[in-house]
């Protein structure tokens, strides 16, 4: 199972929506992808971190660090990927997707069902 699938398996336990994965390989030598997800509350965002860690541990993978636990915007650094988990209000306020306007999206249809 690839990292993106493991991450989604953890995330889906908190019912995310508006999931978008950006192929950062094209623009950065540091990351493979950036995943942006929306959840309904800061609590869900925090819990998502724990679920993602559990799923990654199944494949002996871990995250490097995370910021914003318990807030409306959680950032997870997974060494070669980033995950932004945000409430709808925070995602709208920050307009994070505009940062990646010229970056290709990864097709998530094979893992998001």
N, C-alpha and C positions, 0 to 999 in steps of 0.2 A: 504494500500500500504506500502511495507517495505521501509526502508531507501535507500537501493541500487536502487530500482526502482525510488524513488523520485530524487535521485542524477542523475541517468541516464536521467530522463526526463529534468532536467536542462541542463545537459551536451550536450544532442543531439541537442540543439538549436545552438551550435557552431560547429557542425559536427566533433566530435572527431573520432579518429580511433585508432587501436591497443589497445583497451580497455582490461585490464586484472585486475581481482579482485583476491586477494590472501586471503585465509582463515587464518587469523592471530590468531584465537582462539586456534589453535594447539600449538602455540609457545609463545604467550604473553597473560597475564591476563588483559592487558590494552585495547586492541583493538579487534573488531570483524573481521574487514577486512581492507585491503589496496587496493585502486583502483588506477591504473595508466592509464592515458589517454594521447594521443598525439593530439595536435592541430597545426594548421599551423602558428600561430603567437602569440606573447606576448599579443597582444590586445585580441585575442580570449580567451587566458588563463584567463585574467583579467575579461572579460565579463562572462565567465563561472562561476566565483565565485558568481556574482550577480544572475544569473539564478538558480544556485543550492540553494542559500539562499531563493529565491522566492518559489521554489518547496517545500523545507523543511517547510517553514512557513505555507503552506497549511495544514500541520499536526501538527502545533504548535511545530515544532522542529527548532533548530538553530545550527549554527556552533560555536565552541568555539573561534577559531581564524584562521587567514590565514596569510601567509607570501609570499612575492615575487610578490605582485600585480603589474602588468605592466612589469614583467620580463618574461623570457623564461621558468621559472619554478615556478609554484605556488603550495604551499603546504597548504592544508586545514585540520585543526584539528577539527573533529566533535565530540569530547569527546570520543566516542568508535569506531571511524574509522578515517583513514587518506586517503586523496586524493592527488595524485601528478598529476598535469596537466602540460605537457611539450611540447615544440616544438620538432620536430624530431631530430634536431641537439643536443639539450640539453639531450634528452633521450639517444641518442647514446653516447654522451660524458660521461655522468654520469654512464651509464649502470646500472640503478636502478633495472632492473629486475633480475640482478645477486644476489641482496640481498635476493631475495625470491626463489632462485633456489630449495630449499628443502621444500618449502611450497606448500600445495595443492592450486589449482586454484578453484575459484567458477565458476560454469557453468552459463554464462551470456546469453545463447541462448534463455531463456524464456523472457528476457527483452530487449535484443538488437535485433531489427528486421529491 
